[in-house]
Amino acid sequence: MAMLPKHIFSHLREKTWRTLWQCQQRSNLHRQLTAVPFLTNSRQSSSDQSSSSNPPKQKRESYLSFINKNVKLLSEEMWTKLKSPNLDTMFDQNRVLWHFDGPDSIEDFIVHSDAEIGGKSSAGVTMSRNNKLLFHGNLCTELPRDGETKRSGYCALRTKQSYRSFNRKQAMDLTPFNVLKLRVRGDGRAYMVNLMIKGYFTESHDDVWSYFMFTRGGPYWQDITIPFTKFFMSSRGRVQDKQMPPDLESVNAIGLTMGDAVDGEFMLEIDSISVSYDATHTEEYTYEMYKSQ
């Protein structure tokens, strides 16, 4: 048998290795697509997803339905962007983010408390007898007996994280506005209003911009206006020395925190949360911004 020329043999060997590498890449990609939870039916349990009894046809249909659904969402996002809804914002016009008038209007909110770290505080969100959102609970500053926790006693209310097509985080764009407004009826206690914004230090945690909200108590509603320039920045519970204005284009959630270090019950009724543009407010930022060399 005649020997092949060296250059032909090298070419055939290179082509064979390239073909094998492409086959391996396709195989790895197929395994990754079938392993990613959101590429299959997200409503299925983990046991259903790991079951091998599902026929390949059903998996292909699930994958195609996921692609069709998210492509449709992506086209809607692009159309909304082309319409430029922010151009419709008129002088000093409010945009109502949430108006509470029924059980469906509170489904976007969740609560947290120090019970998640062993504390004894409790919190809940329900509808009040006036058909408004009612944030209530019991604050307890007693430390858990684990020998590690040094501070306890908080309850928090926040909006759920919404998502765009292909499971990307959906942020609220509040750049046309400079004021946050809340219509509440409180119990005389102090709360903290929070803006959860895409993390500057890490992608896994949102940074938080906060400001105080003091309620009067009593039977009358209270209209509270907080300029966004008043919010100060903290990360993982620590107020930062280097302050900066909140990035209103990347607000992932809005929330409230009860943590005034006073044990006992609390109750806050919320009618609406809105934003607006106040032309009389010209302050750039309330806090000193250090310039690094």
C-alpha positions in Angstrom: 0.0 0.0 0.0 1.4 3.4 -1.1 2.2 5.9 1.6 0.2 9.2 1.5 2.1 12.4 1.1 2.9 14.1 4.4 0.9 17.3 3.6 -2.3 15.3 2.6 -2.0 13.1 5.7 -1.7 16.2 7.9 -4.7 17.8 6.2 -6.9 14.7 6.7 -5.8 14.4 10.4 -6.7 18.1 11.0 -10.1 17.7 9.3 -10.8 14.6 11.3 -10.0 16.2 14.7 -12.1 19.3 13.7 -15.1 17.1 12.9 -14.8 15.2 16.2 -14.5 18.5 18.1 -17.6 19.9 16.5 -19.6 16.7 17.3 -18.4 16.9 20.9 -19.5 20.6 21.1 -22.9 19.8 19.7 -23.3 17.0 22.3 -22.3 19.3 25.2 -24.6 22.0 24.0 -27.5 19.5 23.8 -26.8 18.4 27.4 -26.7 22.0 28.6 -30.0 22.9 26.9 -31.8 19.9 28.4 -30.2 20.6 31.9 -31.1 24.3 32.2 -34.4 24.5 34.1 -35.9 27.5 32.2 -35.5 25.7 28.8 -37.9 23.1 30.0 -41.4 23.6 31.5 -40.7 25.8 34.5 -43.8 24.5 36.2 -42.5 21.0 36.4 -41.0 19.7 39.6 -37.4 18.6 39.8 -38.5 15.0 39.9 -40.5 15.5 36.7 -37.5 17.2 35.0 -35.1 14.4 35.9 -37.5 11.7 34.9 -36.6 9.8 31.8 -40.1 8.7 31.0 -40.9 11.9 29.1 -40.7 11.3 25.4 -38.2 13.4 23.3 -41.1 14.8 21.3 -42.6 16.4 24.5 -39.2 17.9 25.4 -38.9 19.4 21.9 -42.4 20.9 22.1 -41.6 22.3 25.6 -38.4 23.9 24.2 -40.2 25.3 21.2 -43.0 26.7 23.3 -40.3 28.4 25.5 -38.6 29.9 22.5 -41.9 31.1 21.0 -43.1 32.6 24.3 -39.9 34.5 24.9 -39.5 35.7 21.3 -43.0 37.1 21.6 -42.0 38.9 24.8 -38.8 40.2 23.2 -40.8 41.7 20.3 -43.1 43.4 22.7 -40.2 44.8 24.6 -38.7 46.2 21.4 -42.0 47.7 20.4 -42.4 49.4 23.8 -38.9 50.7 23.5 -39.6 52.2 20.1 -42.7 53.9 21.3 -40.5 55.8 23.9 -43.1 56.0 26.7 -40.9 58.4 28.7 -41.5 61.1 26.1 -45.1 61.1 27.1 -44.2 62.3 30.6 -45.6 65.8 31.0 -44.6 68.6 33.5 -45.1 67.5 37.1 -47.3 64.5 36.0 -47.5 61.5 38.3 -47.0 57.9 37.3 -48.8 55.6 39.7 -46.7 52.5 40.2 -49.2 50.7 42.5 -52.7 51.6 43.6 -54.2 49.1 46.0 -57.9 48.5 45.6 -58.3 44.7 45.8 -56.6 41.4 46.6 -55.0 41.2 43.1 -53.1 44.5 43.7 -51.0 43.1 46.6 -49.7 40.0 44.7 -46.6 41.9 43.7 -45.4 42.2 47.3 -43.6 39.8 49.6 -42.4 40.1 53.3 -39.2 39.2 55.1 -38.3 39.2 58.8 -35.4 38.3 61.1 -37.2 34.9 61.6 -35.2 33.8 58.6 -32.0 34.1 60.7 -33.5 32.8 63.9 -35.1 36.0 65.2 -38.6 36.2 66.7 -40.1 39.0 64.6 -43.1 38.3 62.4 -44.7 40.2 59.5 -47.4 39.8 57.0 -49.2 41.6 54.1 -52.9 41.4 53.7 -55.9 43.6 52.6 -57.2 46.0 55.2 -60.9 46.5 55.8 -60.7 49.6 53.5 -59.4 47.4 50.7 -55.8 48.7 50.9 -52.5 47.0 51.4 -51.8 46.4 55.1 -48.2 45.7 56.2 -48.4 44.5 59.8 -46.5 42.3 62.3 -44.7 42.2 65.6 -41.1 43.5 66.0 -38.8 41.7 68.5 -35.2 42.7 69.1 -34.3 39.6 71.2 -31.2 38.0 69.8 -31.2 34.4 68.7 -29.2 32.2 71.0 -26.6 31.1 68.4 -23.7 33.0 69.7 -23.1 34.7 66.4 -25.9 37.1 65.6 -25.2 40.6 67.0 -28.3 42.5 65.8 -31.9 41.5 65.3 -35.3 43.0 65.0 -36.5 43.9 61.5 -39.4 43.3 59.2 -39.4 44.2 55.5 -41.9 44.6 52.7 -40.7 44.7 49.1 -41.9 44.2 45.6 -41.2 41.0 43.7 -38.5 40.9 41.1 -40.1 40.9 37.7 -38.4 39.4 34.6 -38.2 40.1 30.9 -37.8 37.6 28.1 -35.3 34.8 28.5 -35.4 35.3 32.3 -33.6 38.6 32.4 -34.3 40.9 35.3 -36.8 43.7 34.6 -35.9 47.0 36.1 -38.1 50.0 36.6 -37.0 53.1 34.6 -37.8 56.1 36.8 -35.4 58.5 35.1 -38.1 61.1 34.1 -39.0 61.6 37.7 -37.3 63.0 40.8 -39.7 62.5 43.6 -41.3 59.4 45.2 -44.7 59.7 46.7 -46.6 57.5 49.2 -50.1 57.8 50.5 -50.1 55.9 53.9 -51.9 55.7 57.2 -49.5 54.7 59.9 -49.2 54.0 63.6 -46.8 56.8 64.6 -43.7 54.7 64.1 -40.7 55.3 61.8 -40.1 53.2 58.7 -37.4 53.1 56.1 -38.2 53.4 52.4 -35.8 51.4 50.2 -34.8 51.4 46.5 -33.2 48.1 45.5 -30.9 48.8 42.6 -28.7 46.6 40.5 -25.5 46.0 42.5 -22.5 48.2 42.0 -20.2 46.0 44.1 -21.5 42.6 43.1 -24.0 41.1 40.7 -25.5 38.7 43.2 -26.9 41.4 45.6 -28.8 44.6 45.0 -27.4 47.7 46.5 -30.0 49.6 48.6 -30.7 53.4 48.7 -32.8 54.3 51.8 -34.5 57.2 53.5 -36.7 57.6 56.6 -40.4 57.8 56.6 -42.1 59.1 59.8 -45.8 58.4 60.3 -48.2 60.4 62.4 -50.7 57.7 63.4 -54.4 58.4 63.8 -57.3 58.0 61.5 -56.1 60.4 58.7 -54.2 59.6 55.5 -50.7 61.1 55.2 -49.1 62.1 51.8 -45.4 61.6 52.0 -43.0 63.1 49.3 -39.4 62.0 49.2 -37.0 63.4 46.6 -34.7 60.7 45.2 -31.7 63.0 46.0 -32.4 62.3 49.8 -31.7 58.5 49.5 -28.4 57.4 50.9 -26.5 54.3 49.7 -25.8 51.1 51.7 -24.5 47.7 50.7 -25.2 44.6 52.8 -26.5 46.7 55.7 -23.6 49.1 55.8 -23.9 52.8 54.9 -21.1 53.6 52.4 -18.6 56.4 52.9 -18.6 57.1 49.2 -22.1 58.2 48.3 -23.6 58.5 44.9 -27.1 59.3 43.6 -29.3 56.2 42.8 -29.4 55.0 39.3 -33.1 55.4 38.6 -32.8 53.5 35.3 -32.0 50.2 37.2 -34.5 50.1 40.1 -35.3 46.4 40.6 -37.6 46.8 43.6 -39.1 49.2 46.1 -39.7 48.3 49.7 -40.2 49.4 53.3 -38.4 48.3 56.5 -39.6 48.3 60.1 -36.6 48.3 62.4 -36.9 51.1 64.9 -35.6 48.9 67.8 -38.9 49.2 69.7 -40.5 45.9 70.5 -44.2 45.6 69.8 -46.8 45.4 67.1 -46.8 47.7 64.0 -49.3 48.4 61.3 -49.0 50.5 58.1 -51.8 50.9 55.6 -50.8 51.9 52.1 -53.1 53.4 49.5 -50.7 54.1 46.6 -47.0 54.4 45.6 -46.2 56.8 42.7 -43.5 59.0 41.3 -43.5 62.4 39.8 -41.4 65.2 38.4 -41.1 68.3 40.7 -39.6 71.2 38.7 -39.0 73.2 42.0 -36.6 70.6 43.3 -33.2 71.4 41.9 -30.9 69.7 44.4 -28.3 67.5 42.7 -27.6 65.3 45.7 -28.0 65.8 49.5 -24.8 64.1 50.6 -21.2 64.8 50.0 -19.7 62.8 47.2 -16.0 62.2 47.8 -13.8 62.4 44.7 -11.1 59.7 44.5 -7.8 60.7 43.0 
